[in-house]
Amino acid sequence: MAKYEDERPGRTLLTAVAAMLGVALVVGLVIGGVAMVALKDVLGGSTEAAEQESEQSLFIPKYRATKGADDDPKIPGVQTPSSTEPLEQTKEPTKAKVTLFVAPQQVSPGERINFNGVYVDGEGASLQIQRREGGTWTDFPVTASVRGGSFETWIQTSRTGEQVFRVFDVAEERGSNTVTVTVG
């Protein structure tokens, strides 16, 4: 039998390597395209659904004290007091209270920890997340903005053990209650 030039072992190997490189190139391009789309969504790429979702917001009205049933003379069967003494005025307005909640209270290292809370009369304030370390409060590199009297943010930490956190309004020098998260 005569050997053809096309049947040489070197040529067959070269053809096989070229075919594998072609397949690897196509697979790489597909995986790269999928990764780019995923990163665009994760890193804040603009899509119509995301823009519509960001326009929606939750509005919580500011707290206003209401009259009790005894204070309204129009309610039948309720007696009005005979003397009309003015209500006591406080010398200073009470300080707004910052209330902090955390979930979950036990996480694995690097797992997401969600903070949310209420800050009445703190509209627009920037709250600094702080962690207690050795008896002092140190800033965690995350802040939360108060909108509609409430705030929310999240962190991740790999430091294990019981971690104590709070939020702090630097401008008003006002801190929240503390919350404890067990990491690990």
C-alpha positions in Angstrom: 0.0 0.0 0.0 1.1 3.5 -0.8 1.2 6.1 1.9 -0.5 9.4 1.1 1.0 12.7 2.2 -2.2 13.5 4.1 -1.9 10.5 6.3 1.4 11.4 8.0 1.2 11.1 11.9 2.5 14.7 12.3 -0.3 16.1 10.1 -3.0 14.2 12.0 -1.7 15.5 15.3 -1.6 19.0 14.0 -5.2 18.8 12.8 -6.3 17.4 16.2 -4.5 20.2 18.1 -6.0 22.9 15.8 -9.5 21.5 16.3 -9.1 21.5 20.1 -7.8 25.1 20.0 -10.9 26.1 18.0 -13.3 24.5 20.4 -11.4 26.0 23.4 -11.7 29.5 21.8 -15.4 29.1 21.2 -16.0 27.9 24.8 -13.8 30.7 26.2 -15.8 33.3 24.3 -19.1 31.9 25.5 -17.9 31.8 29.2 -16.4 35.3 28.9 -19.7 36.7 27.5 -21.7 35.2 30.3 -19.3 36.4 32.9 -19.4 40.0 31.5 -23.2 40.0 31.6 -23.2 38.7 35.2 -20.6 41.2 36.3 -22.5 44.1 34.7 -25.6 43.1 36.7 -23.7 42.6 39.9 -21.6 45.7 39.7 -24.5 48.0 39.0 -25.1 47.8 35.3 -28.1 49.8 34.2 -31.1 47.8 33.1 -34.7 49.0 32.7 -35.9 46.7 35.6 -33.2 48.0 37.9 -34.0 51.6 37.1 -37.7 51.1 37.7 -37.0 49.3 40.9 -34.8 52.1 42.2 -37.5 54.7 41.6 -39.8 53.0 44.0 -39.3 53.8 47.6 -40.9 53.2 51.0 -42.0 56.4 52.7 -42.6 56.3 56.5 -44.1 59.5 57.8 -42.7 61.3 60.8 -44.2 60.5 64.2 -46.9 62.9 65.4 -48.6 62.5 68.8 -52.3 62.1 68.6 -55.0 63.2 71.0 -56.4 60.6 73.3 -60.2 60.0 73.6 -60.2 62.1 76.8 -58.8 65.1 74.9 -61.5 65.3 72.2 -64.7 67.1 73.4 -66.6 65.9 70.3 -66.7 62.3 71.4 -70.0 61.6 73.2 -69.9 60.0 76.6 -66.4 61.4 77.4 -66.3 64.1 80.1 -64.1 67.1 79.5 -62.0 68.3 82.4 -63.4 71.3 84.2 -60.2 73.2 84.2 -58.2 73.8 81.0 -54.6 73.7 82.2 -51.9 74.1 79.5 -49.7 71.2 78.9 -46.3 71.3 80.4 -43.6 72.5 78.0 -40.3 70.8 78.1 -37.3 73.0 78.3 -35.4 71.2 75.5 -36.8 68.9 72.8 -36.0 65.3 73.5 -33.1 63.8 71.7 -34.0 61.6 68.8 -33.4 57.9 69.4 -31.6 55.6 67.0 -32.9 52.0 67.2 -30.8 49.3 65.5 -31.8 45.8 64.5 -29.6 43.0 63.1 -30.3 39.7 61.3 -29.1 37.1 61.4 -27.5 37.1 64.9 -25.2 34.1 64.1 -23.3 33.8 60.8 -20.3 32.1 59.3 -17.2 34.1 58.5 -17.7 36.2 55.4 -21.5 35.8 55.5 -23.8 38.8 55.0 -25.0 40.6 58.2 -28.0 42.9 57.7 -28.5 46.1 59.7 -31.7 48.1 59.7 -33.4 50.5 62.1 -35.3 53.6 62.9 -34.1 57.1 63.4 -37.0 59.5 64.2 -36.2 63.1 63.2 -32.9 62.0 61.7 -33.9 62.4 58.0 -30.8 62.6 55.7 -28.4 61.7 58.5 -25.4 59.6 57.6 -24.9 56.8 60.1 -21.5 55.2 60.6 -21.4 51.4 61.4 -19.0 50.9 64.4 -17.6 47.7 66.0 -16.5 47.6 69.7 -12.8 46.5 69.8 -11.2 46.3 73.2 -13.6 48.7 74.9 -13.4 51.4 72.1 -15.6 51.9 69.1 -13.9 51.7 65.7 -15.4 52.7 62.4 -16.4 49.9 60.1 -16.0 51.0 56.4 -19.8 51.2 55.8 -22.3 53.9 56.3 -26.1 54.1 56.0 -28.4 57.0 55.1 -31.6 57.8 56.8 -34.6 58.1 54.5 -38.2 58.3 55.7 -37.0 57.8 59.3 -35.4 54.4 58.6 -32.1 53.1 57.4 -30.6 49.8 56.2 -27.2 48.5 55.1 -25.2 45.3 55.4 -21.6 44.2 56.1 -19.4 41.1 55.9 -16.7 40.2 58.4 -14.4 37.3 58.8 -13.4 38.1 62.4 -14.7 35.3 64.5 -16.3 35.4 67.9 -19.0 37.7 69.4 -18.9 41.0 67.6 -20.7 44.0 69.1 -22.0 46.7 66.6 -23.8 50.0 66.7 -24.6 52.9 64.3 -23.4 56.4 65.2 -24.5 59.8 63.9 -21.2 61.7 63.9 -22.9 65.1 63.2 -25.2 64.8 66.2 -22.8 62.7 68.3 -25.6 60.1 68.9 -25.2 56.4 69.0 -27.8 53.6 68.7 -28.3 50.6 71.0 -25.8 47.8 70.6 -26.4 44.5 68.8 -24.3 41.3 69.1 -23.5 39.0 66.2 -21.7 35.6 66.7 -19.4 35.0 63.8 -18.1 31.4 63.3 
